Amino acid sequence: MKTQEPPDSNRPPAQACQVDIPEQLDSAVQETSFAADAYDASSDLQVLDHEPIPDEEWHAQNGQSSALESQSNHQHGTYGYGYGSFPHTLRTGHDGHHKSTARALAPDLLRGLLMVLMALDHNSMVLQSWDHGTAPQGENDSIPVHEWNRPIAHHIRVLTHLCAPGFTFLLGMGIVYFGRSRTNLGWSTTRMAWHFFTRAVVLTLVMIVISLGITLGDTWFLNIVLFALAVDYLLSGLIWLVTAKTEKMLAFIILKVLPEKKEDDATEPLLANRRGVEDIAPDRAIIRAADISWHIHNVVLSAFAVVTIWWNIWLSPTNGHCGVEPVQKLPDTILARIWFYRVFDTDWRIISVFPPLAWISFAILGLVAGRIILARSWSTKAIAIGNLLAGIVFTIIFVGTRFLNAGNLSEGCLHMPEHERPDAPDNQYLASWRSFIYLIKYPPDVAFWAFTMAGNLFLFAFFSVIPPRLATIVFEPLLVFGTSALFFFVGHLTLQFALAKPVRHWFGHVLAHPDPWNPDQPAVGVDNLWIFFGFWLLVLAILYPLCKWYGAFKRRRGSDSIFRFF
C-alpha cells in the first residue's frame, strides 16, 4: 500500500505515512465507523475528502517518523491510526481511487476513557458503597436535596457525568462516518436505514437479556442507557439520511439562482459528496451552492439540538422548580412517558432511567461535529483548536445557566447547610462550588448538557493532539476498550454483578443509605476505598484481554456481521 500525491517539482517525494490494515477488510467497514471513507467517483456531487500528507518537513516539524509510527502500530494495535486525531493517509485501491487506511484516533481514545469511567460509576452501584449521585436522592427533576454525598462519591459522580453524553455524542459522529463510508461502498439509502433499524433492535434485545440476567428475572426492561442509545441511533441515522438528501436538493435549488460562472478552478470545497455535472471539475457556482446548503443544514441541525434539550425544561411538570404544583404535560401512560421521563413500574416490571428523546440532543450535536470534521482535511491543530473553542462556548452556556437561573431543573431545590445561612446568596448556585456544579441528569437539563459537552470536547481536544505512536503505547487499553464498546458494556455489567455478591458477602457491612434495589432495606455494601478501587481495576484487568480478543475477532467479520454491533 502506498500513498499517492500530486506531482510537485518543488519538493522531494513524500514518505509513506500509513499503517497497513489487513487486506481482507477495508478500513471503511470498521465497526465503530471512525475510519475515513473512501473516494468513489460514482457518488453524486463528490470530491476527495482527504489530502495527502505533506512531505518530510511535516514529520520534522512534529518530531515523528513514519517508519517508527508503522512499527508502533503493528506492535501495539491491530488498527492503523493516522497522525493526530483524524486520518490523512491515503492509499490507492483496486479501482485506482484514493482510500484512507487509518482510523480516527481521538474518538476511540475518548470512548475508551468513557468506558473506564462508566465502570467506575457502576462500581458504586453493584458494591452499594454509597448513594448513586452527588446528593442522596438528587439529580432528579424538581426533587429537593438536603445534603451532599461523601466527598469521594461526589467527585466520582461529577467526573462520570461525562459518560452518557459522551457516548451519545460519539454515536452521532459515528453515524456520519458510517453513512459516508457505506455510501462509498455502494450501499443504498434503504440498506442503511435497515441497518440502523436492525442495530437498534439488537441493542434493545441485548438490554432485555441483561435486564433479566442482573435482576434474576424481576425486571425485563431495565434501561440504564442501551434503550436510549438504540432509539437515538435509529433516529439520528434517519436524520442523517434525510439531511444527505435535502442537502443535495437545496444545493441544486440554490445553484439555479446563483449567477453563472465559467471558472472551474475551485480546489478545496467544504462539502463532501459532490462533483460537477457529467464528471467535470466543479465550478465556483456549484461549490458556493453546495457550501451554502451545507451551512444551512448545519444551522438547522444545531437549532434542532438546542430545541431537543430545551424540551426537557418545557415538558417538566414543574418547569424545573421545587415547591411548584406540577402540571401534567404528557399522558400518564408508560407508552407516552418512557420517551421523555423516568419510568418505574413494578406491575409491568419496567425501570427506565434514560428516556431516549430526552438525550437525543447529544446525538444531533454528534451529527454536526461529524459533518464538520469530514467536510475537509483539517490539520491536527485545527481539530484541537476547534474542540477547545466549542468547549469554551459550552462552558459559557453552563455558566450562564447558573447566573441567569435559566435552563435548570433544580430551581429552589438546594437546601444544604450553606443555603440556610443568614448570609446565603439569593442565587442558590452561588452558595458553594458544589452548588454551582450541581446538575440534573434525569432528565438532563440545559446546565447538564452544557457542562458535560464542554468536558467531552476538552477531552476530545486533548486526545486530538496525541501522536498515534504514543497513544498505542501509553493509552493502548483505552484503544482496546474504545474499539469494542458494546462488548465491554455487556462484559463489565456481567462481571461486576457476578463478582459483587461474594465481595459484599466477605467485606460488606450495613450502611446508612438504602439498598438501591430494595429501598425499604438498608444497603449492605463495601465502602472501603482500597476494596472499591481494587474491584474496579480487577474488572478492567479481566476485560482487557477479552476485549482485545473480541476486537480481533470482529475485524475478521463482514461489514454486515451482527458481531460488529458489539
Buried (B, 14 or more C-beta within 10 A) or exposed (E): BEBEBEEEEEEEEBBBBBBEBEEEBBBBBBBBBBBBBBBBEEBEBBBBBBBBBBBBEBBEEEEBBBEEBBEBBEEBBBBBBBBBBBBBBBBEBEEEBBBBBBBBBBBBBBBBBBBBBBBBBBBBBBBBBBBBBBBBBBBBBBBBBBEBBEEBBBEBBBEBBBBBBBBBBBBBBBBBBBBBBBBBBEBEEEEBBEBBBBBBEBBBEBBBEBBBBBBEEEBBBBBBBBBBBBBBBBBBBBBBBEBBEBBBEBBEEBBEEEEEEEEEEBEEBBBBBBBBEEEEEBBBBBBBBBBBBBEBBBEEBBEBBBEBBBBBBEBBBBBBBBEBEEEEBEEEEBEEBBBBBBBEBEEEBBBBBBBBBBBBBBBBBBBBBBBBBBBBBBBBEBBBBBBBEBBEBBBEBBBBBBEEBBBBBBBBBBBBEBBEEEEBEEEBBEBBEBBBBBBBBBBBBBBBBBBBBBBBBBBBBBBBBBBBBEBBEEBBBBBBBBBBBBBBBBBBBBBBBEBBEEBBEEBBEEBEBBBBBEEEEBBEBBBBEEBBEEBBEBBBEBBBEBBBEBBEEBBEBEBEEEBBBB
